[in-house]
Amino acid sequence: MTLKACKKEEKMDREFQKKFKFEGSITVLTQMMVDPAATEKRGGAKNLPLRPGEILDVIQFTNQEQILCRNSQRRYGYVPRAVMLPL
């Protein structure tokens, strides 16, 4: 990875921590898949856009309805638990 790419990732991580008031280091707890039968959803203010069958990194289990996740483009957001399947 180049120095420029590392700095860009660090900046994105800092913005994530500020936006979601996340303290501590960002660690991936597990990976989960978006239900292939789910309809494609566009993201909102803090919601992650979803594509059926997409693999997401779980950062935090926030509550009974949502999970804080990161997609392959290193974008962060909340995802409904109802559309997530364990790998």
N, CA, C and O of each residue as an XYZ file, in Angstrom:
348
protein
N       0.836     -1.167      0.000
C       0.000      0.000      0.000
C       0.890      1.243      0.000
O       1.904      1.293      0.696
N       0.512      2.208     -0.760
C       1.315      3.422     -0.842
C       1.052      4.320      0.364
O       0.067      4.151      1.082
N       1.935      5.255      0.563
C       1.798      6.205      1.661
C       0.512      7.015      1.502
O      -0.183      7.289      2.480
N       0.207      7.390      0.277
C      -0.992      8.188      0.010
C      -2.252      7.400      0.379
O      -3.182      7.954      0.966
N      -2.282      6.118      0.037
C      -3.433      5.274      0.350
C      -3.578      5.088      1.860
O      -4.694      5.089      2.381
N      -2.458      4.929      2.561
C      -2.488      4.786      4.029
C      -3.062      6.030      4.685
O      -3.892      5.937      5.590
N      -2.621      7.193      4.228
C      -3.110      8.444      4.798
C      -4.599      8.629      4.519
O      -5.335      9.131      5.369
N      -5.040      8.225      3.334
C      -6.454      8.335      2.991
C      -7.291      7.440      3.902
O      -8.346      7.859      4.376
N      -6.830      6.206      4.153
C      -7.548      5.296      5.039
C      -7.600      5.836      6.462
O      -8.639      5.757      7.117
N      -6.491      6.383      6.944
C      -6.460      6.967      8.283
C      -7.452      8.118      8.396
O      -8.138      8.254      9.409
N      -7.528      8.946      7.355
C      -8.461     10.074      7.354
C      -9.900      9.574      7.388
O     -10.725     10.110      8.127
N     -10.209      8.546      6.589
C     -11.556      7.992      6.569
C     -11.913      7.401      7.935
O     -13.045      7.542      8.396
N     -10.956      6.744      8.575
C     -11.199      6.168      9.896
C     -11.464      7.254     10.939
O     -12.341      7.096     11.789
N     -10.716      8.350     10.878
C     -10.939      9.462     11.810
C     -12.318     10.079     11.598
O     -13.014     10.397     12.562
N     -12.712     10.248     10.333
C     -14.033     10.809     10.035
C     -15.132      9.895     10.551
O     -16.144     10.364     11.073
N     -14.930      8.569     10.403
C     -15.894      7.600     10.918
C     -16.031      7.745     12.429
O     -17.145      7.796     12.951
N     -14.905      7.810     13.133
C     -14.946      7.899     14.588
C     -15.644      9.176     15.048
O     -16.350      9.172     16.057
N     -15.452     10.252     14.321
C     -16.092     11.515     14.664
C     -17.595     11.456     14.378
O     -18.400     11.861     15.216
N     -17.972     10.959     13.209
C     -19.372     10.924     12.792
C     -20.216     10.014     13.676
O     -21.340     10.366     14.032
N     -19.681      8.843     14.034
C     -20.437      7.869     14.806
C     -20.101      7.896     16.298
O     -20.575      7.048     17.054
N     -19.287      8.864     16.723
C     -18.865      8.986     18.126
C     -18.317      7.656     18.636
O     -18.665      7.191     19.721
N     -17.457      7.066     17.828
C     -16.853      5.759     18.129
C     -15.505      5.998     18.773
O     -14.654      6.693     18.218
N     -15.313      5.416     19.949
C     -14.046      5.584     20.656
C     -13.265      4.280     20.628
O     -13.846      3.195     20.607
N     -11.965      4.395     20.629
C     -11.116      3.214     20.614
C     -10.694      2.855     19.211
O     -10.978      3.575     18.254
N     -10.009      1.725     19.101
C      -9.534      1.305     17.784
C     -10.650      0.582     17.030
O     -11.531     -0.032     17.632
N     -10.591      0.668     15.718
C     -11.586      0.030     14.871
C     -11.141     -1.407     14.629
O     -10.127     -1.650     13.975
N     -11.899     -2.346     15.155
C     -11.586     -3.755     14.955
C     -12.788     -4.449     14.345
O     -13.933     -4.141     14.677
N     -12.522     -5.381     13.458
C     -13.580     -6.145     12.807
C     -13.925     -7.325     13.710
O     -13.072     -8.165     13.999
N     -15.186     -7.382     14.156
C     -15.624     -8.463     15.027
C     -15.879     -9.738     14.229
O     -15.474    -10.825     14.643
N     -16.542     -9.607     13.103
C     -16.860    -10.735     12.245
C     -17.272    -10.191     10.879
O     -17.340     -8.979     10.675
N     -17.544    -11.097      9.958
C     -18.077    -10.700      8.658
C     -19.446    -11.331      8.492
O     -19.681    -12.465      8.910
N     -20.344    -10.577      7.876
C     -21.690    -11.074      7.609
C     -22.064    -10.707      6.178
O     -21.471     -9.818      5.567
N     -23.069    -11.420      5.660
C     -23.497    -11.197      4.289
C     -24.901    -10.603      4.283
O     -25.756    -10.983      5.082
N     -25.120     -9.661      3.362
C     -26.453     -9.111      3.159
C     -27.280    -10.193      2.474
O     -26.823    -10.820      1.518
N     -28.480    -10.407      2.959
C     -29.369    -11.429      2.426
C     -29.536    -11.267      0.910
O     -29.931    -10.194      0.454
N     -29.242    -12.313      0.118
C     -29.388    -12.207     -1.339
C     -30.818    -11.913     -1.785
O     -31.029    -11.396     -2.882
N     -31.802    -12.238     -0.943
C     -33.199    -11.977     -1.284
C     -33.625    -10.551     -0.928
O     -34.725    -10.126     -1.281
N     -32.767     -9.822     -0.237
C     -33.099     -8.446      0.166
C     -33.072     -7.526     -1.050
O     -32.323     -7.744     -2.002
N     -33.904     -6.502     -0.993
C     -33.895     -5.524     -2.079
C     -32.737     -4.566     -1.857
O     -32.333     -4.321     -0.720
N     -32.210     -4.029     -2.936
C     -31.091     -3.082     -2.839
C     -31.589     -1.801     -2.201
O     -32.624     -1.259     -2.588
N     -30.832     -1.321     -1.210
C     -31.238     -0.107     -0.495
C     -30.158      0.949     -0.617
O     -28.963      0.663     -0.540
N     -30.612      2.176     -0.808
C     -29.674      3.294     -0.847
C     -29.398      3.740      0.571
O     -30.251      3.628      1.451
N     -28.203      4.243      0.781
C     -27.824      4.714      2.109
C     -28.468      6.039      2.438
O     -28.922      6.769      1.556
N     -28.499      6.333      3.708
C     -29.025      7.605      4.170
C     -27.932      8.370      4.886
O     -26.753      8.244      4.554
N     -28.321      9.150      5.854
C     -27.359      9.959      6.600
C     -26.299      9.094      7.268
O     -25.103      9.341      7.113
N     -26.731      8.091      8.003
C     -25.791      7.213      8.688
C     -25.990      5.750      8.301
O     -25.394      4.859      8.905
N     -26.823      5.507      7.300
C     -27.074      4.139      6.857
C     -26.178      3.782      5.682
O     -25.895      4.615      4.821
N     -25.743      2.551      5.664
C     -24.853      2.067      4.619
C     -25.682      1.583      3.423
O     -26.656      0.858      3.622
N     -25.329      1.957      2.195
C     -26.048      1.414      1.037
C     -25.796     -0.085      0.938
O     -24.675     -0.550      1.145
N     -26.847     -0.838      0.619
C     -26.746     -2.293      0.617
C     -26.948     -2.868     -0.776
O     -27.771     -2.394     -1.559
N     -26.166     -3.909     -1.060
C     -26.347     -4.696     -2.280
C     -26.550     -6.145     -1.852
O     -25.803     -6.643     -1.009
N     -27.533     -6.827     -2.406
C     -27.770     -8.227     -2.031
C     -26.521     -9.077     -2.261
O     -25.876     -8.984     -3.305
N     -26.192     -9.907     -1.272
C     -25.041    -10.790     -1.361
C     -23.718    -10.160     -0.987
O     -22.693    -10.841     -1.014
N     -23.705     -8.905     -0.644
C     -22.464     -8.197     -0.294
C     -21.957     -8.670      1.077
O     -22.743     -8.900      1.996
N     -20.637     -8.810      1.194
C     -20.004     -9.185      2.454
C     -19.579     -7.904      3.183
O     -18.894     -7.055      2.612
N     -19.992     -7.774      4.445
C     -19.677     -6.585      5.235
C     -18.877     -6.965      6.473
O     -19.064     -8.042      7.039
N     -17.981     -6.067      6.888
C     -17.239     -6.230      8.141
C     -18.077     -5.631      9.265
O     -18.510     -4.483      9.174
N     -18.305     -6.402     10.316
C     -19.064     -5.915     11.466
C     -18.100     -5.235     12.429
O     -17.139     -5.847     12.897
N     -18.363     -3.968     12.718
C     -17.531     -3.188     13.618
C     -18.112     -3.207     15.034
O     -17.371     -3.309     16.011
N     -19.454     -3.106     15.141
C     -20.086     -3.061     16.451
C     -21.536     -3.519     16.344
O     -22.250     -3.137     15.417
N     -21.967     -4.346     17.307
C     -23.379     -4.702     17.424
C     -24.010     -3.624     18.304
O     -23.888     -3.669     19.528
N     -24.687     -2.649     17.677
C     -25.143     -1.467     18.403
C     -26.399     -1.722     19.228
O     -26.452     -1.344     20.398
N     -27.406     -2.355     18.640
C     -28.632     -2.654     19.380
C     -29.354     -3.815     18.691
O     -28.789     -4.465     17.811
N     -30.589     -4.073     19.086
C     -31.327     -5.217     18.543
C     -31.724     -5.032     17.081
O     -31.988     -6.015     16.389
N     -31.771     -3.788     16.598
C     -32.227     -3.536     15.229
C     -31.105     -3.273     14.239
O     -31.268     -3.539     13.048
N     -29.964     -2.756     14.702
C     -28.923     -2.328     13.767
C     -27.537     -2.821     14.156
O     -27.249     -3.122     15.314
N     -26.689     -2.887     13.125
C     -25.282     -3.247     13.299
C     -24.456     -2.182     12.591
O     -24.829     -1.726     11.510
N     -23.350     -1.784     13.183
C     -22.431     -0.834     12.555
C     -21.444     -1.628     11.708
O     -20.710     -2.467     12.229
N     -21.425     -1.364     10.400
C     -20.632     -2.163      9.463
C     -19.765     -1.294      8.559
O     -19.924     -0.076      8.487
N     -18.836     -1.968      7.867
C     -17.970     -1.333      6.859
C     -18.044     -2.196      5.606
O     -17.983     -3.423      5.685
N     -18.177     -1.548      4.445
C     -18.214     -2.306      3.196
C     -16.836     -2.349      2.543
O     -15.865     -1.849      3.112
N     -16.745     -2.933      1.371
C     -15.457     -3.110      0.696
C     -14.842     -1.785      0.239
O     -13.636     -1.722      0.002
N     -15.640     -0.737      0.112
C     -15.117      0.582     -0.262
C     -14.725      1.402      0.972
O     -14.492      2.606      0.870
N     -14.654      0.749      2.136
C     -14.302      1.361      3.425
C     -15.284      2.454      3.822
O     -14.897      3.435      4.457
N     -16.540      2.293      3.457
C     -17.591      3.199      3.910
C     -18.255      2.559      5.118
O     -18.425      1.341      5.171
N     -18.626      3.380      6.080
C     -19.206      2.906      7.324
C     -20.662      3.327      7.409
O     -21.061      4.336      6.828
N     -21.455      2.546      8.138
C     -22.840      2.924      8.368
C     -23.609      1.828      9.070
O     -23.117      0.719      9.276
N     -24.842      2.178      9.433
C     -25.713      1.221     10.105
C     -26.428      0.357      9.083
O     -26.786      0.813      7.996
N     -26.631     -0.915      9.459
C     -27.320     -1.889      8.609
C     -28.365     -2.585      9.476
O     -28.060     -2.962     10.607
N     -29.598     -2.767      8.976
C     -30.600     -3.494      9.752
C     -30.203     -4.958      9.962
O     -29.755     -5.624      9.029
N     -30.368     -5.449     11.174
C     -30.037     -6.849     11.464
C     -30.893     -7.812     10.661
O     -30.460     -8.925     10.361
N     -32.119     -7.394     10.306
C     -33.054     -8.272      9.603
C     -32.525     -8.731      8.228
O     -32.931     -9.783      7.735
N     -31.634     -7.958      7.616
C     -31.138     -8.317      6.278
C     -29.757     -8.967      6.318
O     -29.172     -9.231      5.268
N     -29.229     -9.229      7.512
C     -27.878     -9.792      7.636
C     -27.931    -11.297      7.907
O     -28.765    -11.778      8.674
N     -27.020    -12.027      7.258
C     -26.878    -13.465      7.460
C     -25.468    -13.776      7.899
O     -24.524    -13.172      7.391
N     -25.291    -14.716      8.845
C     -23.932    -15.099      9.243
C     -23.249    -15.869      8.121
O     -23.918    -16.534      7.330
N     -21.938    -15.787      8.046
C     -21.190    -16.553      7.040
C     -20.894    -17.930      7.559
O     -20.271    -18.732      6.862
